[in-house]
Amino acid sequence: MIKADIVNEISKNTGIEKAVVLATIEQFMESVKGSLAKGNNVYLRGFGSFIVKKRNQKTARNISKRTTIIIPAHNIPAFKPAKTFMSQVK
């Protein structure tokens, strides 16, 4: 399912215009991205959490050049589904 499919389904089920649904979804995604960029997590009860995970510094190897490099510590976005959501998928 892609974003267009989600917009079509919500529009069909609610009777709201597709343009309004698309604008709402776009704004939701921007809000989540902005919050994660600031280091804040987003919690949606019954669905899951968009969280920021911290990756520690690590050493990696380039096998072809036979060198090692250090990958610095960094943050990555992640999604943790809620227990009710997980039980529905299983």
PDB file with one MODEL, atoms N, CA, C and O in Angstrom:
MODEL        1
ATOM      1  N   MET A   1       0.862  -1.174   0.000  1.00  0.00           N
ATOM      2  CA  MET A   1       0.000   0.000   0.000  1.00  0.00           C
ATOM      3  C   MET A   1       0.902   1.229   0.000  1.00  0.00           C
ATOM      4  O   MET A   1       1.870   1.300   0.757  1.00  0.00           O
ATOM      5  N   ILE A   2       0.578   2.181  -0.846  1.00  0.00           N
ATOM      6  CA  ILE A   2       1.338   3.423  -0.926  1.00  0.00           C
ATOM      7  C   ILE A   2       0.472   4.577  -0.427  1.00  0.00           C
ATOM      8  O   ILE A   2      -0.706   4.395  -0.119  1.00  0.00           O
ATOM      9  N   LYS A   3       1.066   5.760  -0.351  1.00  0.00           N
ATOM     10  CA  LYS A   3       0.354   6.910   0.196  1.00  0.00           C
ATOM     11  C   LYS A   3      -0.926   7.201  -0.589  1.00  0.00           C
ATOM     12  O   LYS A   3      -1.946   7.541   0.009  1.00  0.00           O
ATOM     13  N   ALA A   4      -0.890   7.076  -1.895  1.00  0.00           N
ATOM     14  CA  ALA A   4      -2.079   7.332  -2.716  1.00  0.00           C
ATOM     15  C   ALA A   4      -3.202   6.353  -2.369  1.00  0.00           C
ATOM     16  O   ALA A   4      -4.371   6.738  -2.343  1.00  0.00           O
ATOM     17  N   ASP A   5      -2.862   5.103  -2.106  1.00  0.00           N
ATOM     18  CA  ASP A   5      -3.872   4.117  -1.719  1.00  0.00           C
ATOM     19  C   ASP A   5      -4.501   4.473  -0.377  1.00  0.00           C
ATOM     20  O   ASP A   5      -5.710   4.329  -0.191  1.00  0.00           O
ATOM     21  N   ILE A   6      -3.677   4.938   0.555  1.00  0.00           N
ATOM     22  CA  ILE A   6      -4.189   5.346   1.866  1.00  0.00           C
ATOM     23  C   ILE A   6      -5.127   6.533   1.716  1.00  0.00           C
ATOM     24  O   ILE A   6      -6.196   6.566   2.326  1.00  0.00           O
ATOM     25  N   VAL A   7      -4.727   7.509   0.902  1.00  0.00           N
ATOM     26  CA  VAL A   7      -5.572   8.689   0.672  1.00  0.00           C
ATOM     27  C   VAL A   7      -6.900   8.267   0.058  1.00  0.00           C
ATOM     28  O   VAL A   7      -7.953   8.734   0.490  1.00  0.00           O
ATOM     29  N   ASN A   8      -6.866   7.398  -0.936  1.00  0.00           N
ATOM     30  CA  ASN A   8      -8.103   6.939  -1.585  1.00  0.00           C
ATOM     31  C   ASN A   8      -9.015   6.213  -0.605  1.00  0.00           C
ATOM     32  O   ASN A   8     -10.226   6.434  -0.608  1.00  0.00           O
ATOM     33  N   GLU A   9      -8.450   5.355   0.229  1.00  0.00           N
ATOM     34  CA  GLU A   9      -9.255   4.583   1.177  1.00  0.00           C
ATOM     35  C   GLU A   9      -9.889   5.485   2.236  1.00  0.00           C
ATOM     36  O   GLU A   9     -11.068   5.332   2.558  1.00  0.00           O
ATOM     37  N   ILE A  10      -9.114   6.419   2.774  1.00  0.00           N
ATOM     38  CA  ILE A  10      -9.662   7.327   3.786  1.00  0.00           C
ATOM     39  C   ILE A  10     -10.740   8.205   3.170  1.00  0.00           C
ATOM     40  O   ILE A  10     -11.787   8.429   3.777  1.00  0.00           O
ATOM     41  N   SER A  11     -10.487   8.696   1.973  1.00  0.00           N
ATOM     42  CA  SER A  11     -11.468   9.540   1.294  1.00  0.00           C
ATOM     43  C   SER A  11     -12.761   8.775   1.031  1.00  0.00           C
ATOM     44  O   SER A  11     -13.852   9.313   1.217  1.00  0.00           O
ATOM     45  N   LYS A  12     -12.641   7.527   0.601  1.00  0.00           N
ATOM     46  CA  LYS A  12     -13.814   6.701   0.317  1.00  0.00           C
ATOM     47  C   LYS A  12     -14.602   6.403   1.590  1.00  0.00           C
ATOM     48  O   LYS A  12     -15.832   6.440   1.585  1.00  0.00           O
ATOM     49  N   ASN A  13     -13.890   6.107   2.685  1.00  0.00           N
ATOM     50  CA  ASN A  13     -14.555   5.722   3.928  1.00  0.00           C
ATOM     51  C   ASN A  13     -15.154   6.896   4.690  1.00  0.00           C
ATOM     52  O   ASN A  13     -16.134   6.724   5.416  1.00  0.00           O
ATOM     53  N   THR A  14     -14.582   8.086   4.538  1.00  0.00           N
ATOM     54  CA  THR A  14     -15.063   9.231   5.308  1.00  0.00           C
ATOM     55  C   THR A  14     -15.853  10.235   4.493  1.00  0.00           C
ATOM     56  O   THR A  14     -16.599  11.033   5.059  1.00  0.00           O
ATOM     57  N   GLY A  15     -15.706  10.213   3.186  1.00  0.00           N
ATOM     58  CA  GLY A  15     -16.395  11.182   2.344  1.00  0.00           C
ATOM     59  C   GLY A  15     -15.677  12.529   2.266  1.00  0.00           C
ATOM     60  O   GLY A  15     -16.224  13.491   1.726  1.00  0.00           O
ATOM     61  N   ILE A  16     -14.469  12.603   2.794  1.00  0.00           N
ATOM     62  CA  ILE A  16     -13.682  13.834   2.733  1.00  0.00           C
ATOM     63  C   ILE A  16     -12.932  13.860   1.406  1.00  0.00           C
ATOM     64  O   ILE A  16     -12.507  12.820   0.903  1.00  0.00           O
ATOM     65  N   GLU A  17     -12.774  15.057   0.843  1.00  0.00           N
ATOM     66  CA  GLU A  17     -12.085  15.195  -0.441  1.00  0.00           C
ATOM     67  C   GLU A  17     -10.658  14.675  -0.350  1.00  0.00           C
ATOM     68  O   GLU A  17     -10.010  14.778   0.691  1.00  0.00           O
ATOM     69  N   LYS A  18     -10.178  14.116  -1.457  1.00  0.00           N
ATOM     70  CA  LYS A  18      -8.836  13.548  -1.490  1.00  0.00           C
ATOM     71  C   LYS A  18      -7.763  14.600  -1.206  1.00  0.00           C
ATOM     72  O   LYS A  18      -6.770  14.304  -0.542  1.00  0.00           O
ATOM     73  N   ALA A  19      -7.953  15.813  -1.697  1.00  0.00           N
ATOM     74  CA  ALA A  19      -6.958  16.874  -1.487  1.00  0.00           C
ATOM     75  C   ALA A  19      -6.812  17.207  -0.005  1.00  0.00           C
ATOM     76  O   ALA A  19      -5.706  17.454   0.477  1.00  0.00           O
ATOM     77  N   VAL A  20      -7.935  17.213   0.713  1.00  0.00           N
ATOM     78  CA  VAL A  20      -7.908  17.501   2.145  1.00  0.00           C
ATOM     79  C   VAL A  20      -7.229  16.363   2.903  1.00  0.00           C
ATOM     80  O   VAL A  20      -6.431  16.606   3.808  1.00  0.00           O
ATOM     81  N   VAL A  21      -7.544  15.129   2.536  1.00  0.00           N
ATOM     82  CA  VAL A  21      -6.941  13.962   3.173  1.00  0.00           C
ATOM     83  C   VAL A  21      -5.432  13.954   2.915  1.00  0.00           C
ATOM     84  O   VAL A  21      -4.645  13.699   3.826  1.00  0.00           O
ATOM     85  N   LEU A  22      -5.037  14.233   1.678  1.00  0.00           N
ATOM     86  CA  LEU A  22      -3.615  14.264   1.339  1.00  0.00           C
ATOM     87  C   LEU A  22      -2.880  15.335   2.143  1.00  0.00           C
ATOM     88  O   LEU A  22      -1.794  15.083   2.664  1.00  0.00           O
ATOM     89  N   ALA A  23      -3.461  16.520   2.245  1.00  0.00           N
ATOM     90  CA  ALA A  23      -2.841  17.605   3.012  1.00  0.00           C
ATOM     91  C   ALA A  23      -2.712  17.222   4.489  1.00  0.00           C
ATOM     92  O   ALA A  23      -1.708  17.542   5.126  1.00  0.00           O
ATOM     93  N   THR A  24      -3.710  16.550   5.027  1.00  0.00           N
ATOM     94  CA  THR A  24      -3.679  16.119   6.423  1.00  0.00           C
ATOM     95  C   THR A  24      -2.582  15.083   6.655  1.00  0.00           C
ATOM     96  O   THR A  24      -1.843  15.171   7.635  1.00  0.00           O
ATOM     97  N   ILE A  25      -2.474  14.110   5.763  1.00  0.00           N
ATOM     98  CA  ILE A  25      -1.450  13.077   5.887  1.00  0.00           C
ATOM     99  C   ILE A  25      -0.052  13.687   5.762  1.00  0.00           C
ATOM    100  O   ILE A  25       0.858  13.337   6.513  1.00  0.00           O
ATOM    101  N   GLU A  26       0.103  14.600   4.807  1.00  0.00           N
ATOM    102  CA  GLU A  26       1.394  15.272   4.625  1.00  0.00           C
ATOM    103  C   GLU A  26       1.782  16.040   5.882  1.00  0.00           C
ATOM    104  O   GLU A  26       2.933  15.983   6.314  1.00  0.00           O
ATOM    105  N   GLN A  27       0.829  16.759   6.471  1.00  0.00           N
ATOM    106  CA  GLN A  27       1.112  17.522   7.679  1.00  0.00           C
ATOM    107  C   GLN A  27       1.426  16.605   8.854  1.00  0.00           C
ATOM    108  O   GLN A  27       2.288  16.928   9.672  1.00  0.00           O
ATOM    109  N   PHE A  28       0.747  15.474   8.950  1.00  0.00           N
ATOM    110  CA  PHE A  28       1.041  14.494   9.998  1.00  0.00           C
ATOM    111  C   PHE A  28       2.485  14.011   9.881  1.00  0.00           C
ATOM    112  O   PHE A  28       3.212  13.960  10.873  1.00  0.00           O
ATOM    113  N   MET A  29       2.890  13.660   8.668  1.00  0.00           N
ATOM    114  CA  MET A  29       4.249  13.163   8.464  1.00  0.00           C
ATOM    115  C   MET A  29       5.284  14.251   8.777  1.00  0.00           C
ATOM    116  O   MET A  29       6.324  13.959   9.365  1.00  0.00           O
ATOM    117  N   GLU A  30       5.012  15.485   8.394  1.00  0.00           N
ATOM    118  CA  GLU A  30       5.927  16.582   8.704  1.00  0.00           C
ATOM    119  C   GLU A  30       6.033  16.799  10.208  1.00  0.00           C
ATOM    120  O   GLU A  30       7.118  17.078  10.719  1.00  0.00           O
ATOM    121  N   SER A  31       4.921  16.672  10.917  1.00  0.00           N
ATOM    122  CA  SER A  31       4.931  16.829  12.368  1.00  0.00           C
ATOM    123  C   SER A  31       5.760  15.737  13.036  1.00  0.00           C
ATOM    124  O   SER A  31       6.523  16.014  13.961  1.00  0.00           O
ATOM    125  N   VAL A  32       5.614  14.506  12.574  1.00  0.00           N
ATOM    126  CA  VAL A  32       6.382  13.395  13.126  1.00  0.00           C
ATOM    127  C   VAL A  32       7.872  13.594  12.837  1.00  0.00           C
ATOM    128  O   VAL A  32       8.703  13.429  13.729  1.00  0.00           O
ATOM    129  N   LYS A  33       8.212  13.948  11.592  1.00  0.00           N
ATOM    130  CA  LYS A  33       9.612  14.158  11.234  1.00  0.00           C
ATOM    131  C   LYS A  33      10.221  15.302  12.030  1.00  0.00           C
ATOM    132  O   LYS A  33      11.356  15.201  12.495  1.00  0.00           O
ATOM    133  N   GLY A  34       9.475  16.387  12.190  1.00  0.00           N
ATOM    134  CA  GLY A  34       9.967  17.528  12.952  1.00  0.00           C
ATOM    135  C   GLY A  34      10.209  17.182  14.410  1.00  0.00           C
ATOM    136  O   GLY A  34      11.207  17.597  14.999  1.00  0.00           O
ATOM    137  N   SER A  35       9.300  16.427  14.983  1.00  0.00           N
ATOM    138  CA  SER A  35       9.439  16.020  16.374  1.00  0.00           C
ATOM    139  C   SER A  35      10.649  15.117  16.565  1.00  0.00           C
ATOM    140  O   SER A  35      11.405  15.289  17.521  1.00  0.00           O
ATOM    141  N   LEU A  36      10.840  14.154  15.663  1.00  0.00           N
ATOM    142  CA  LEU A  36      11.984  13.259  15.759  1.00  0.00           C
ATOM    143  C   LEU A  36      13.291  14.010  15.528  1.00  0.00           C
ATOM    144  O   LEU A  36      14.298  13.702  16.165  1.00  0.00           O
ATOM    145  N   ALA A  37      13.290  14.986  14.632  1.00  0.00           N
ATOM    146  CA  ALA A  37      14.491  15.770  14.379  1.00  0.00           C
ATOM    147  C   ALA A  37      14.910  16.562  15.620  1.00  0.00           C
ATOM    148  O   ALA A  37      16.097  16.811  15.830  1.00  0.00           O
ATOM    149  N   LYS A  38      13.937  16.953  16.435  1.00  0.00           N
ATOM    150  CA  LYS A  38      14.226  17.665  17.681  1.00  0.00           C
ATOM    151  C   LYS A  38      14.619  16.719  18.809  1.00  0.00           C
ATOM    152  O   LYS A  38      15.007  17.166  19.888  1.00  0.00           O
ATOM    153  N   GLY A  39      14.522  15.411  18.564  1.00  0.00           N
ATOM    154  CA  GLY A  39      14.875  14.425  19.579  1.00  0.00           C
ATOM    155  C   GLY A  39      13.706  13.972  20.431  1.00  0.00           C
ATOM    156  O   GLY A  39      13.898  13.268  21.422  1.00  0.00           O
ATOM    157  N   ASN A  40      12.485  14.369  20.054  1.00  0.00           N
ATOM    158  CA  ASN A  40      11.282  13.984  20.808  1.00  0.00           C
ATOM    159  C   ASN A  40      10.626  12.774  20.151  1.00  0.00           C
ATOM    160  O   ASN A  40      10.562  12.680  18.925  1.00  0.00           O
ATOM    161  N   ASN A  41      10.141  11.854  20.975  1.00  0.00           N
ATOM    162  CA  ASN A  41       9.435  10.681  20.475  1.00  0.00           C
ATOM    163  C   ASN A  41       7.963  11.014  20.256  1.00  0.00           C
ATOM    164  O   ASN A  41       7.441  11.953  20.857  1.00  0.00           O
ATOM    165  N   VAL A  42       7.295  10.247  19.397  1.00  0.00           N
ATOM    166  CA  VAL A  42       5.869  10.424  19.117  1.00  0.00           C
ATOM    167  C   VAL A  42       5.162   9.124  19.502  1.00  0.00           C
ATOM    168  O   VAL A  42       5.495   8.055  18.991  1.00  0.00           O
ATOM    169  N   TYR A  43       4.188   9.223  20.401  1.00  0.00           N
ATOM    170  CA  TYR A  43       3.469   8.051  20.899  1.00  0.00           C
ATOM    171  C   TYR A  43       2.020   8.097  20.410  1.00  0.00           C
ATOM    172  O   TYR A  43       1.311   9.075  20.643  1.00  0.00           O
ATOM    173  N   LEU A  44       1.588   7.033  19.734  1.00  0.00           N
ATOM    174  CA  LEU A  44       0.212   6.911  19.252  1.00  0.00           C
ATOM    175  C   LEU A  44      -0.392   5.667  19.887  1.00  0.00           C
ATOM    176  O   LEU A  44      -0.111   4.548  19.460  1.00  0.00           O
ATOM    177  N   ARG A  45      -1.219   5.861  20.903  1.00  0.00           N
ATOM    178  CA  ARG A  45      -1.786   4.749  21.660  1.00  0.00           C
ATOM    179  C   ARG A  45      -2.561   3.808  20.735  1.00  0.00           C
ATOM    180  O   ARG A  45      -3.380   4.249  19.928  1.00  0.00           O
ATOM    181  N   GLY A  46      -2.295   2.522  20.863  1.00  0.00           N
ATOM    182  CA  GLY A  46      -2.965   1.511  20.063  1.00  0.00           C
ATOM    183  C   GLY A  46      -2.326   1.282  18.710  1.00  0.00           C
ATOM    184  O   GLY A  46      -2.685   0.330  18.018  1.00  0.00           O
ATOM    185  N   PHE A  47      -1.383   2.134  18.312  1.00  0.00           N
ATOM    186  CA  PHE A  47      -0.707   1.991  17.023  1.00  0.00           C
ATOM    187  C   PHE A  47       0.773   1.716  17.216  1.00  0.00           C
ATOM    188  O   PHE A  47       1.284   0.694  16.759  1.00  0.00           O
ATOM    189  N   GLY A  48       1.464   2.626  17.895  1.00  0.00           N
ATOM    190  CA  GLY A  48       2.887   2.431  18.130  1.00  0.00           C
ATOM    191  C   GLY A  48       3.588   3.738  18.436  1.00  0.00           C
ATOM    192  O   GLY A  48       2.953   4.775  18.629  1.00  0.00           O
ATOM    193  N   SER A  49       4.901   3.669  18.476  1.00  0.00           N
ATOM    194  CA  SER A  49       5.716   4.827  18.822  1.00  0.00           C
ATOM    195  C   SER A  49       6.783   5.045  17.763  1.00  0.00           C
ATOM    196  O   SER A  49       7.438   4.101  17.323  1.00  0.00           O
ATOM    197  N   PHE A  50       6.951   6.290  17.361  1.00  0.00           N
ATOM    198  CA  PHE A  50       8.060   6.691  16.520  1.00  0.00           C
ATOM    199  C   PHE A  50       9.117   7.205  17.483  1.00  0.00           C
ATOM    200  O   PHE A  50       8.899   8.201  18.172  1.00  0.00           O
ATOM    201  N   ILE A  51      10.262   6.533  17.536  1.00  0.00           N
ATOM    202  CA  ILE A  51      11.270   6.880  18.524  1.00  0.00           C
ATOM    203  C   ILE A  51      12.609   7.176  17.855  1.00  0.00           C
ATOM    204  O   ILE A  51      12.848   6.798  16.708  1.00  0.00           O
ATOM    205  N   VAL A  52      13.472   7.858  18.599  1.00  0.00           N
ATOM    206  CA  VAL A  52      14.834   8.138  18.157  1.00  0.00           C
ATOM    207  C   VAL A  52      15.756   7.187  18.911  1.00  0.00           C
ATOM    208  O   VAL A  52      15.801   7.198  20.141  1.00  0.00           O
ATOM    209  N   LYS A  53      16.490   6.364  18.164  1.00  0.00           N
ATOM    210  CA  LYS A  53      17.434   5.437  18.768  1.00  0.00           C
ATOM    211  C   LYS A  53      18.847   5.986  18.594  1.00  0.00           C
ATOM    212  O   LYS A  53      19.190   6.537  17.547  1.00  0.00           O
ATOM    213  N   LYS A  54      19.651   5.827  19.626  1.00  0.00           N
ATOM    214  CA  LYS A  54      21.039   6.267  19.572  1.00  0.00           C
ATOM    215  C   LYS A  54      21.924   5.070  19.256  1.00  0.00           C
ATOM    216  O   LYS A  54      21.902   4.067  19.969  1.00  0.00           O
ATOM    217  N   ARG A  55      22.694   5.180  18.195  1.00  0.00           N
ATOM    218  CA  ARG A  55      23.656   4.147  17.818  1.00  0.00           C
ATOM    219  C   ARG A  55      25.033   4.568  18.336  1.00  0.00           C
ATOM    220  O   ARG A  55      25.464   5.698  18.106  1.00  0.00           O
ATOM    221  N   ASN A  56      25.708   3.681  19.020  1.00  0.00           N
ATOM    222  CA  ASN A  56      27.032   3.976  19.552  1.00  0.00           C
ATOM    223  C   ASN A  56      28.089   3.939  18.456  1.00  0.00           C
ATOM    224  O   ASN A  56      27.871   3.387  17.377  1.00  0.00           O
ATOM    225  N   GLN A  57      29.226   4.532  18.752  1.00  0.00           N
ATOM    226  CA  GLN A  57      30.351   4.508  17.829  1.00  0.00           C
ATOM    227  C   GLN A  57      30.803   3.072  17.631  1.00  0.00           C
ATOM    228  O   GLN A  57      30.782   2.274  18.569  1.00  0.00           O
ATOM    229  N   LYS A  58      31.214   2.739  16.404  1.00  0.00           N
ATOM    230  CA  LYS A  58      31.696   1.387  16.148  1.00  0.00           C
ATOM    231  C   LYS A  58      32.796   1.408  15.097  1.00  0.00           C
ATOM    232  O   LYS A  58      32.961   2.378  14.357  1.00  0.00           O
ATOM    233  N   THR A  59      33.536   0.321  15.055  1.00  0.00           N
ATOM    234  CA  THR A  59      34.606   0.166  14.088  1.00  0.00           C
ATOM    235  C   THR A  59      34.114  -0.729  12.965  1.00  0.00           C
ATOM    236  O   THR A  59      33.528  -1.784  13.207  1.00  0.00           O
ATOM    237  N   ALA A  60      34.358  -0.294  11.728  1.00  0.00           N
ATOM    238  CA  ALA A  60      33.962  -1.082  10.558  1.00  0.00           C
ATOM    239  C   ALA A  60      35.206  -1.356   9.718  1.00  0.00           C
ATOM    240  O   ALA A  60      36.220  -0.670   9.844  1.00  0.00           O
ATOM    241  N   ARG A  61      35.113  -2.348   8.877  1.00  0.00           N
ATOM    242  CA  ARG A  61      36.255  -2.711   8.041  1.00  0.00           C
ATOM    243  C   ARG A  61      35.878  -2.658   6.568  1.00  0.00           C
ATOM    244  O   ARG A  61      34.807  -3.112   6.165  1.00  0.00           O
ATOM    245  N   ASN A  62      36.783  -2.093   5.774  1.00  0.00           N
ATOM    246  CA  ASN A  62      36.657  -2.112   4.323  1.00  0.00           C
ATOM    247  C   ASN A  62      37.539  -3.259   3.847  1.00  0.00           C
ATOM    248  O   ASN A  62      38.764  -3.138   3.821  1.00  0.00           O
ATOM    249  N   ILE A  63      36.920  -4.362   3.475  1.00  0.00           N
ATOM    250  CA  ILE A  63      37.657  -5.579   3.154  1.00  0.00           C
ATOM    251  C   ILE A  63      38.517  -5.396   1.910  1.00  0.00           C
ATOM    252  O   ILE A  63      39.647  -5.883   1.870  1.00  0.00           O
ATOM    253  N   SER A  64      38.004  -4.704   0.891  1.00  0.00           N
ATOM    254  CA  SER A  64      38.764  -4.576  -0.345  1.00  0.00           C
ATOM    255  C   SER A  64      40.019  -3.730  -0.167  1.00  0.00           C
ATOM    256  O   SER A  64      41.041  -4.019  -0.789  1.00  0.00           O
ATOM    257  N   LYS A  65      39.968  -2.690   0.668  1.00  0.00           N
ATOM    258  CA  LYS A  65      41.138  -1.836   0.899  1.00  0.00           C
ATOM    259  C   LYS A  65      41.932  -2.253   2.133  1.00  0.00           C
ATOM    260  O   LYS A  65      43.011  -1.719   2.389  1.00  0.00           O
ATOM    261  N   ARG A  66      41.401  -3.202   2.895  1.00  0.00           N
ATOM    262  CA  ARG A  66      42.023  -3.696   4.124  1.00  0.00           C
ATOM    263  C   ARG A  66      42.305  -2.549   5.109  1.00  0.00           C
ATOM    264  O   ARG A  66      43.393  -2.439   5.673  1.00  0.00           O
ATOM    265  N   THR A  67      41.298  -1.713   5.290  1.00  0.00           N
ATOM    266  CA  THR A  67      41.407  -0.604   6.237  1.00  0.00           C
ATOM    267  C   THR A  67      40.245  -0.670   7.214  1.00  0.00           C
ATOM    268  O   THR A  67      39.224  -1.305   6.949  1.00  0.00           O
ATOM    269  N   THR A  68      40.417  -0.008   8.336  1.00  0.00           N
ATOM    270  CA  THR A  68      39.321   0.100   9.295  1.00  0.00           C
ATOM    271  C   THR A  68      38.929   1.566   9.405  1.00  0.00           C
ATOM    272  O   THR A  68      39.767   2.464   9.316  1.00  0.00           O
ATOM    273  N   ILE A  69      37.650   1.781   9.598  1.00  0.00           N
ATOM    274  CA  ILE A  69      37.143   3.138   9.781  1.00  0.00           C
ATOM    275  C   ILE A  69      36.289   3.154  11.041  1.00  0.00           C
ATOM    276  O   ILE A  69      35.772   2.126  11.479  1.00  0.00           O
ATOM    277  N   ILE A  70      36.157   4.322  11.602  1.00  0.00           N
ATOM    278  CA  ILE A  70      35.317   4.484  12.786  1.00  0.00           C
ATOM    279  C   ILE A  70      34.042   5.193  12.367  1.00  0.00           C
ATOM    280  O   ILE A  70      34.077   6.288  11.804  1.00  0.00           O
ATOM    281  N   ILE A  71      32.926   4.558  12.648  1.00  0.00           N
ATOM    282  CA  ILE A  71      31.621   5.160  12.376  1.00  0.00           C
ATOM    283  C   ILE A  71      31.195   5.865  13.659  1.00  0.00           C
ATOM    284  O   ILE A  71      31.035   5.213  14.691  1.00  0.00           O
ATOM    285  N   PRO A  72      31.009   7.189  13.615  1.00  0.00           N
ATOM    286  CA  PRO A  72      30.688   7.922  14.847  1.00  0.00           C
ATOM    287  C   PRO A  72      29.283   7.589  15.360  1.00  0.00           C
ATOM    288  O   PRO A  72      28.444   7.063  14.628  1.00  0.00           O
ATOM    289  N   ALA A  73      29.053   7.905  16.622  1.00  0.00           N
ATOM    290  CA  ALA A  73      27.725   7.713  17.212  1.00  0.00           C
ATOM    291  C   ALA A  73      26.723   8.600  16.476  1.00  0.00           C
ATOM    292  O   ALA A  73      27.046   9.724  16.090  1.00  0.00           O
ATOM    293  N   HIS A  74      25.519   8.095  16.285  1.00  0.00           N
ATOM    294  CA  HIS A  74      24.495   8.856  15.579  1.00  0.00           C
ATOM    295  C   HIS A  74      23.104   8.387  16.002  1.00  0.00           C
ATOM    296  O   HIS A  74      22.951   7.335  16.622  1.00  0.00           O
ATOM    297  N   ASN A  75      22.109   9.175  15.660  1.00  0.00           N
ATOM    298  CA  ASN A  75      20.712   8.849  15.967  1.00  0.00           C
ATOM    299  C   ASN A  75      20.017   8.368  14.705  1.00  0.00           C
ATOM    300  O   ASN A  75      20.311   8.829  13.603  1.00  0.00           O
ATOM    301  N   ILE A  76      19.086   7.428  14.883  1.00  0.00           N
ATOM    302  CA  ILE A  76      18.280   6.958  13.759  1.00  0.00           C
ATOM    303  C   ILE A  76      16.820   6.892  14.187  1.00  0.00           C
ATOM    304  O   ILE A  76      16.529   6.607  15.348  1.00  0.00           O
ATOM    305  N   PRO A  77      15.890   7.153  13.254  1.00  0.00           N
ATOM    306  CA  PRO A  77      14.468   7.005  13.593  1.00  0.00           C
ATOM    307  C   PRO A  77      14.076   5.532  13.555  1.00  0.00           C
ATOM    308  O   PRO A  77      14.625   4.745  12.783  1.00  0.00           O
ATOM    309  N   ALA A  78      13.115   5.179  14.404  1.00  0.00           N
ATOM    310  CA  ALA A  78      12.636   3.794  14.453  1.00  0.00           C
ATOM    311  C   ALA A  78      11.151   3.802  14.814  1.00  0.00           C
ATOM    312  O   ALA A  78      10.634   4.776  15.361  1.00  0.00           O
ATOM    313  N   PHE A  79      10.486   2.705  14.497  1.00  0.00           N
ATOM    314  CA  PHE A  79       9.075   2.535  14.837  1.00  0.00           C
ATOM    315  C   PHE A  79       8.938   1.306  15.713  1.00  0.00           C
ATOM    316  O   PHE A  79       9.458   0.238  15.390  1.00  0.00           O
ATOM    317  N   LYS A  80       8.237   1.463  16.821  1.00  0.00           N
ATOM    318  CA  LYS A  80       7.962   0.337  17.724  1.00  0.00           C
ATOM    319  C   LYS A  80       6.454   0.156  17.789  1.00  0.00           C
ATOM    320  O   LYS A  80       5.763   0.996  18.364  1.00  0.00           O
ATOM    321  N   PRO A  81       5.927  -0.919  17.214  1.00  0.00           N
ATOM    322  CA  PRO A  81       4.471  -1.118  17.209  1.00  0.00           C
ATOM    323  C   PRO A  81       3.931  -1.421  18.600  1.00  0.00           C
ATOM    324  O   PRO A  81       4.628  -1.986  19.443  1.00  0.00           O
ATOM    325  N   ALA A  82       2.678  -1.037  18.826  1.00  0.00           N
ATOM    326  CA  ALA A  82       1.998  -1.315  20.096  1.00  0.00           C
ATOM    327  C   ALA A  82       1.659  -2.800  20.177  1.00  0.00           C
ATOM    328  O   ALA A  82       1.581  -3.484  19.157  1.00  0.00           O
ATOM    329  N   LYS A  83       1.459  -3.289  21.396  1.00  0.00           N
ATOM    330  CA  LYS A  83       1.153  -4.707  21.595  1.00  0.00           C
ATOM    331  C   LYS A  83      -0.144  -5.104  20.899  1.00  0.00           C
ATOM    332  O   LYS A  83      -0.225  -6.182  20.311  1.00  0.00           O
ATOM    333  N   THR A  84      -1.168  -4.234  20.962  1.00  0.00           N
ATOM    334  CA  THR A  84      -2.444  -4.549  20.307  1.00  0.00           C
ATOM    335  C   THR A  84      -2.262  -4.623  18.790  1.00  0.00           C
ATOM    336  O   THR A  84      -2.879  -5.459  18.130  1.00  0.00           O
ATOM    337  N   PHE A  85      -1.424  -3.758  18.245  1.00  0.00           N
ATOM    338  CA  PHE A  85      -1.143  -3.752  16.804  1.00  0.00           C
ATOM    339  C   PHE A  85      -0.406  -5.032  16.433  1.00  0.00           C
ATOM    340  O   PHE A  85      -0.724  -5.657  15.421  1.00  0.00           O
ATOM    341  N   MET A  86       0.566  -5.424  17.234  1.00  0.00           N
ATOM    342  CA  MET A  86       1.327  -6.642  16.962  1.00  0.00           C
ATOM    343  C   MET A  86       0.432  -7.879  16.998  1.00  0.00           C
ATOM    344  O   MET A  86       0.584  -8.784  16.177  1.00  0.00           O
ATOM    345  N   SER A  87      -0.493  -7.917  17.943  1.00  0.00           N
ATOM    346  CA  SER A  87      -1.382  -9.087  18.050  1.00  0.00           C
ATOM    347  C   SER A  87      -2.303  -9.177  16.838  1.00  0.00           C
ATOM    348  O   SER A  87      -2.662 -10.283  16.435  1.00  0.00           O
ATOM    349  N   GLN A  88      -2.693  -8.063  16.251  1.00  0.00           N
ATOM    350  CA  GLN A  88      -3.542  -8.087  15.053  1.00  0.00           C
ATOM    351  C   GLN A  88      -2.785  -8.576  13.842  1.00  0.00           C
ATOM    352  O   GLN A  88      -3.349  -9.256  12.985  1.00  0.00           O
ATOM    353  N   VAL A  89      -1.508  -8.235  13.760  1.00  0.00           N
ATOM    354  CA  VAL A  89      -0.698  -8.634  12.608  1.00  0.00           C
ATOM    355  C   VAL A  89      -0.359 -10.120  12.664  1.00  0.00           C
ATOM    356  O   VAL A  89      -0.331 -10.800  11.638  1.00  0.00           O
ATOM    357  N   LYS A  90      -0.100 -10.620  13.881  1.00  0.00           N
ATOM    358  CA  LYS A  90       0.224 -12.046  14.022  1.00  0.00           C
ATOM    359  C   LYS A  90      -0.994 -12.839  13.762  1.00  0.00           C
ATOM    360  O   LYS A  90      -0.956 -14.068  13.824  1.00  0.00           O
TER     361      LYS A  90
ENDMDL
END
